Amino acid sequence: MKKDNISIRRYRQADHQSEDFYSLAETAFTYGSPWSKEQYEQTISRSDLVFFIAEYDHELIGYIGGKLLVDEVEIYSIAVAAPFQNKKVASKLITAFKTYCTMNEMSTIFLEVRESNETARYFYQSHAFSEIARRKRYYTYPIEDAIIMKCSLGKKEEDDEQANFSD
């Protein structure tokens, strides 16, 4: 595998890759896909959600997606195919996603992760996410708590005149 054959781009609804998303998730997640094929079809076709995909020789090998709300973002899912894990694909995806969010003036990104998924928690921490709360019994199959994580994105600097409110 050559790293230069991996590309990251914004997902286009016209690509109709819900089956590919589902298949990738089914093998990437410890407990299988978190969503059904139908849920992927519905989710990735929504115009209010943003997805980025990673491709290797034009084949889907990873994705990240979520919803932008006013100035906050909630990541719904991130997955990388098993043969491409630990090869910086997830880092490239999250960097592209964060860049897009910053360009669209988002200030904060939130996500949930299984309490037992220490690898993912460490990954998110390495990308400036911190643990802020817990949702008891959030996940099913098996039942498990979710750790809520938050990443604050850099805000544009105010100029000195705007920032000074004194007379």
NORLIN-V604907 format. One record per residue. N is the residue number from 0. PSI is psi as a letter, one per 20 degrees, with the letter a starting at -180 (NA if undefined). NEAR is the number of other ideal C-beta (glycine too) atoms within 12 Angstrom. D_LAST is the distance of its C-alpha to the last C-alpha in Angstrom with 2 decimals. Layout:
BEGIN
N,PSI,NEAR,D_LAST ; N,PSI,NEAR,D_LAST
END
This chain:
BEGIN
0,p,17,61.91 ; 1,p,9,59.75 ; 2,h,15,55.99 ; 3,i,8,55.57 ; 4,i,17,57.50 ; 5,p,30,54.77 ; 6,q,23,52.23 ; 7,p,31,49.18 ; 8,r,23,48.18 ; 9,p,26,46.72 ; 10,p,35,49.48 ; 11,p,15,50.70 ; 12,h,21,52.19 ; 13,i,9,55.00 ; 14,h,20,56.19 ; 15,m,15,57.68 ; 16,k,30,57.82 ; 17,h,29,57.74 ; 18,g,19,61.16 ; 19,g,31,59.95 ; 20,g,42,56.84 ; 21,g,29,59.11 ; 22,g,23,61.70 ; 23,g,39,59.15 ; 24,h,36,57.56 ; 25,h,22,61.01 ; 26,h,23,61.76 ; 27,h,33,58.29 ; 28,q,28,57.52 ; 29,g,23,59.55 ; 30,k,18,60.40 ; 31,a,18,60.73 ; 32,p,26,58.51 ; 33,i,29,55.94 ; 34,q,24,56.50 ; 35,r,17,59.65 ; 36,g,20,60.50 ; 37,h,15,59.57 ; 38,h,19,56.15 ; 39,g,33,55.48 ; 40,g,19,56.67 ; 41,g,18,54.31 ; 42,g,31,51.32 ; 43,i,39,51.30 ; 44,i,22,51.90 ; 45,p,20,48.74 ; 46,i,13,46.19 ; 47,j,18,43.28 ; 48,q,27,44.15 ; 49,p,37,43.69 ; 50,q,40,46.43 ; 51,q,36,46.97 ; 52,q,38,50.47 ; 53,p,42,52.14 ; 54,q,28,55.43 ; 55,o,25,58.17 ; 56,l,14,60.49 ; 57,j,15,59.17 ; 58,p,20,59.95 ; 59,p,38,57.34 ; 60,i,35,56.76 ; 61,r,43,53.41 ; 62,q,46,50.61 ; 63,q,45,47.24 ; 64,q,39,45.73 ; 65,a,35,43.30 ; 66,p,24,41.05 ; 67,p,30,37.47 ; 68,o,19,35.59 ; 69,e,12,32.09 ; 70,j,17,30.47 ; 71,q,22,33.26 ; 72,q,34,36.77 ; 73,o,27,39.95 ; 74,p,40,42.69 ; 75,g,31,46.00 ; 76,q,37,48.39 ; 77,p,42,49.02 ; 78,q,40,52.53 ; 79,p,37,54.42 ; 80,q,31,58.20 ; 81,g,19,60.03 ; 82,i,17,61.34 ; 83,j,30,57.81 ; 84,q,26,56.12 ; 85,k,14,54.89 ; 86,k,22,54.63 ; 87,j,22,50.83 ; 88,g,37,51.20 ; 89,h,35,49.01 ; 90,g,27,46.35 ; 91,g,30,46.44 ; 92,g,42,46.20 ; 93,h,39,43.24 ; 94,g,24,41.42 ; 95,g,31,42.05 ; 96,g,43,40.96 ; 97,h,33,37.69 ; 98,g,21,36.99 ; 99,g,28,37.63 ; 100,g,34,35.34 ; 101,g,24,32.48 ; 102,h,16,33.05 ; 103,k,20,32.90 ; 104,k,17,29.54 ; 105,q,30,31.15 ; 106,h,22,29.40 ; 107,q,30,32.27 ; 108,p,40,36.07 ; 109,q,33,38.41 ; 110,r,39,42.18 ; 111,q,32,45.09 ; 112,q,36,47.83 ; 113,p,30,51.03 ; 114,h,24,50.84 ; 115,i,17,54.00 ; 116,m,25,52.74 ; 117,h,15,51.61 ; 118,g,18,51.92 ; 119,g,32,49.44 ; 120,g,23,47.04 ; 121,g,16,47.16 ; 122,g,26,46.71 ; 123,g,33,43.58 ; 124,h,20,42.17 ; 125,i,18,42.83 ; 126,k,30,40.67 ; 127,j,20,37.60 ; 128,q,30,38.61 ; 129,q,20,38.54 ; 130,p,24,40.55 ; 131,i,20,38.53 ; 132,r,18,41.17 ; 133,q,18,44.81 ; 134,o,21,46.70 ; 135,p,13,50.02 ; 136,k,14,53.11 ; 137,g,20,51.15 ; 138,q,23,53.77 ; 139,r,13,57.41 ; 140,m,14,60.48 ; 141,r,14,60.02 ; 142,p,15,57.70 ; 143,q,21,54.80 ; 144,q,21,51.19 ; 145,q,27,48.38 ; 146,p,30,45.58 ; 147,p,27,42.27 ; 148,q,35,40.29 ; 149,q,26,36.77 ; 150,p,32,35.23 ; 151,p,22,31.50 ; 152,q,29,31.04 ; 153,p,17,28.45 ; 154,q,14,25.36 ; 155,p,13,23.98 ; 156,p,8,21.09 ; 157,q,10,17.71 ; 158,r,8,16.39 ; 159,h,9,13.51 ; 160,g,8,11.22 ; 161,h,9,12.22 ; 162,i,11,11.99 ; 163,o,9,8.40 ; 164,i,8,6.72 ; 165,q,6,3.82 ; 166,NA,3,0.00
END
